């Protein structure tokens, strides 16, 4: 180990010993370290989560079970080494009793050993690789897992006359999760994955991959790319004429991210996606959430990152109420297990075995609404879906 890591480990251990007694209601403010990419290529993720977390506090009050909630936002710019350093500083120097956010898988993984060592809950509000919650008993998640959504997209595809598919994913953790899950479920149902294409994550050029899809002539192409990359993908899909080729486009909902959907224009209308949240979700809770979010953040539309942040705060508030304001890490994480509530996305709960979120998965079409804007309109629901990638779930 590096000498710096040894010193940090000793500091974390000392911090854990010093704070080993339960933190009681009426004590110091409970600091929540929000570690987010507020700058760099994934800044929209940080912006959405921060806005939603602050909205939850504004709506529900800054005090819960006698404890004042203080959000401390730190920018990791999407760099894992920075995430690790910030998590250390928040826990050791700022005495944060919860860390949250984590816009990408490597960022959530970088903080997990620190959460374990300091016994501080880590609430993952964005990152979607299935294995994240297995890296520490103090990690829980309010976003989604890639297999959770992808498994249902594969089921829907086979049930709707699609037999031959090419998968096209970004070459990183969640993309590989999506590729493997789709192929396994689709194959088990009697479908055929004709080819599996992986696109470089940095500076992706989809043209040669889309040409291969066109040459293979599958019934459909299944796509997973990070939020924000959907716009250039959709543009190239249409430019190469695949929208008129008879090849259906089915995708993870990040491709038609609510935050950027309107900027995609008509090319987005060809997409059928599966996802756990749409800003167009038809419920009173979601209508109120979208209205409040847009009022507090003019020019923004809440997306799946926002609902992950909003529900992350809901989880923390409910857990604190359950512990009576005791913010001891072990007590908090135990209190989070099995909690359930009505989210803007629909009914959700925390699986007590895996600490992952259980939620509905919706199939959606992109449609232009009466307001002239593009929306992901849900047309089929898979209820109470667990992460199929974890044993026992």
N, C-alpha and C positions, 0 to 999 in steps of 0.2 A: 504494500500500500504506500501511496505517497505520504510524505511527512505531514503535509497539510491536511490530508484526509484523516490521519491518525489524530491530529490535534482537534479537528472538527468533531470527530467521534467522541473524544474525551469531553469536549464542551457539551455535546448533545447528551451524553450520559449524565453529566453533572446537572444539566438543565432538567433532565427527567427526574433525577433524585430530588432536586430542589422543589419540583412541582409535583411530586408524587402524591401529596395529600389532595383529596378532592377539592376542586375549586367550587366554592359555595355561592349560592345566589346572594346578590347584594355586594359582591366583591368588585374587583377591577373589571373594566370593560373586556369583553371577550373579543379578541382580535382575530379576524378572518383574513388570512393572506391570500389575495386573489392574484395568482401568477398567470399572466395572459400575454399573448403576442399583440401588444398595442402598437407596434411599429413593424415594418417589414412586410413581406408578401402575404402574411396571414393576419394582418391588422384588423380586417373586418370581423374575424372570429372574436378577437379581444373586445372590440367595440360593442358587438352584440351582447356578449356575456356580461360585460361590466354594466351596460345599460339595464339589462334585465335584473341583475342582482340588486342594483340600486333601486329599481322600481319596486321590487319585492319589499325591501326595507322601508321605502317611503309609504307603501300601502299598508304594511302590517306593523309599523312602528319599529323604532330602533332598540326597543327593550323587549326581551322575552324571558319569562320565568325569573324576573328580577335581575337579568344580566343585560347590560348595554352592549349592542353589537357594533363593532367598529370594523369597517372594511378598509383594508390596506392593499391598494392595487400596485402591482409591480410588473414592469414590462420585460419579458424575456426575449422579445423579438423572434420567437420561434426557434431559439438556439438552446439545445439541451444542457450544455455546460452552464449557460446563464441561468437556466431554470434551477439547476442543482445549487448554484451559489445563492440565488435568491431565497430558495427554500431554507437553506442553512441560516441565512441572515434573519429571516422571518422567525424561525423557531428559536434561535439562540439569542439574538439581539433584541428583536421586537416582541418576543414572548407570545407569538401567535399560537393559539390553541387549536386552530383548524387551518389547513391549507387547501386551496380549491382553484378551479379553473382548468388549466392544462389543455391547450388548443390542439396538440398533436400527440400521437403515441409516444415518440421518444421523450417528450417533455414530461408526460405522466410517469414514464418508467424511471426517469432521472431522479424524481422526488421520492419514489416508493421506498428505497432503503432508509431514507431519512425519516419518513413517516413511521416506519417500523421501529427504528432505534429510539426515537423520541416519544413514541406512543401518541402520535398526533394524527387525527383523522385526515385523510386526503380525499376530497370530494372531486371526482373527475366529471367535469361538466361538458366536455367536448370529445376527447379522444375515444376512438371506437374499436381498437384492436381487442379481441376477446380476452386475451391472456392478462390484461393489465391488472384486474382485480386479484389475480393469483400471485402477484408479486409482493403483496403485503397484506396481512390481516387487518390493516388500518385503512385500506383503500375501498371506497364505495363509488358508485357511478350513477349519474342522473341523465346521461346523454342516451347512448344506445350502443349495441355492438353490431359490427358488420354482419356476422352470421345470423343474428336475430332478424334483420331485415331481408338479407339476401335469400335465406331459406324460403321465405314466403313468396318472394318474387319468382323463384324457381318453381314452386308449387303452382302459382297462378299461371305461369307460362305454359306448363305442361297441360294444365286443365283447360287451356284456351287455344288448343290446336297448334301449339308451337312444338316441333319435334327436333329440329336441328338448329343449334345455336353456336355462335362464336362468342367467346368471352374476351373483352378488351378492358384491361384494368391498368391503373398506375402501379408501377413497380415499387411498392413499399408495403408495410405491414397490413393496413386495412384493405388495400387492393388485393393482396395475396389471400387474405382471409375471404374476401368476396369471391375470388376466382375458385378457390377450393370448395367453399360452401355451395356455390351454385352448381359446380360440376358434380359434386357428390349427391346432392338432393335431386338434381335433374336426371342423373344416371339411374338413381334408385327408382325413379318414377318411369323409367323406360325411354327417356330422352337421350339425345346424342350431342355431346360437345365436340364440334367439328375441329376446332382449334382454340388455343388459349394464347392470347397476345398480351404482352406486358410492355407498357409505354414508359420510357424514362420519366421520373418524377420532375426533374429539373428541365425547364425549357422544352416541354413536350411538343413534338410535331406529329399530329395524328394522321397526316396525309398518307404515308406509306402503309400504315396499319389499316386505314379505312379502305385503301385500294385492295388489300388482301381480303378484307371482309367482302367487298364487292365481287372479287374473283371466286370466292368460295360459295357464294349464293346461299347462305343459310336462311332459315325462316326468320331469324331474329339475331341481333347482336345485343349481348348483355354488357353494360358499361358501368364501371366504377372509377370515378376520378375525384380528387379532393374538391371541396367546396371552393368555388372561385374559378376552377378550370373548366366548368361546364360550358361557359359562354363560347370560348374558342372551339371546344369540341363540337358543339351544336352547329356553329357556323360552318366548320369544315364538313360536317356530315351532310349538310344541305348543299354546300358548294360542289361537292363531288357527286351530287345527284342521288345519294342513297335514300333520301326521303321519297323519291319516286321509283325506287327500284323494287318495291315490294318487300324489302327487308325491314322488319319491325325493329324499332328501337325501344328496348326495355332497360331500365337503369335504376341504380340507387338514387334516392331523392336528392342527394347532394348535387347531382348534375343540374337540377332545376331549382337550386337554392332560392328561397323566397327573397333573400336580400338582393339578388342580382337578376331575378327572373325577368323583370320588365325590360331590362337593358338587352336581353337576348332577342326580343322581337319575335316575328313569326316562326323562325326556325325551331323555337321551343315547342311549338304546337304539335310536333310529331312524336313527342316523348310520352311514354307510359312509364311511370316510376312507382316504386314501393318505398314507403318511409313511415316514420313514427310521428311526424308533425307536419302540418300545413297551416300557414296563416289563414287559410280559408276553412279550417276545420269548423264544422257547424255545431257549436255548442255555446251556451251563454257565457261559460267561463272563458272560452277563447275569444269571443267577441269583446268581452270586457278587457282582456289582456291586450289584444291588438290595439284597441282604442286608447288605452292608457299608455301603452308603449309608444305609439305614434305621437300622442300629445306631448309626452315627455321628451321625445327624440324626433323632432320634425325632419322629414325627408328620409326616415328609416322605416323599414318594415321588419317586424320580428321574424327570425328564422329558427331553424332547429338548434342553433347555438344559443340563441336567446332563451328558448324554453328550457334548455339544459341548465343554464345559469339560474333562471327563475326557480326551477324545481330543486336545484341544489340548495338554495336558501330555504325553500319550503321544508326540505329534509332536515336541515340543521335546526330550524325553529321547532319542528315537531319533536325532534330528539331532545332538545333542551327542555321543552315542556315535560317530556316523559321523565327526564332526570331531575326535574325540579331546579334547573339552573346549574347542576353539576357538570362542569366541562372537562372532567377527567377523560382522557382520550379513550380508555377502555370502556368506560361507562357510556360515552357518547356513541361509539361504534356499535356497541351492543344494543343501545336504544334505537339505532337506525334500522336494524335488521327487522324485517317484517312490516315496517310502516307502510301505510297506503293512504292515498289522497286523490282528489280530483284535480288533475292538471289541466292547463289549457289544451294539451294534446289528447286528453281523455283520462280514464282511470289508470293509475300507476301504482306500483308497490316495489319494495326492495326485497329481493329474494334472500331469505335469512341464511341460506346455505352458501350462496356465491357473492352476496352483497352487490349484485347487479340489478338493474332495473327490469321489471316485468311490465310490459305495455302492449297496446294495440299496434299493429302494423297495417297501414292503409295502402291500397292501390289507388293511384291518382292519374288523371289526365290534365294536361295543361290546356286551359280554356281562357278565352278573353271575356271578361265580365262586362256587365252593363256599364261599369265605370270606365271601360276601355282598357283596363289594366289586365295583365296576365296573372292567373292564379292556378295553383295546384289543387284541382277539385277531386275530392275523394269519391270513389265509387264502389269500393269493396273493403271489408274490414276482417282482419284476422285478430281475434281477441286474446288478450292476456298471454302474449308470446314471451317465453323465456329465451335465454341464449342457448341454442342447441349445441354449441361447441363445448359446453362444460358438462362434465360427468355429473349425473344426479339431477340435471336440470331438464 
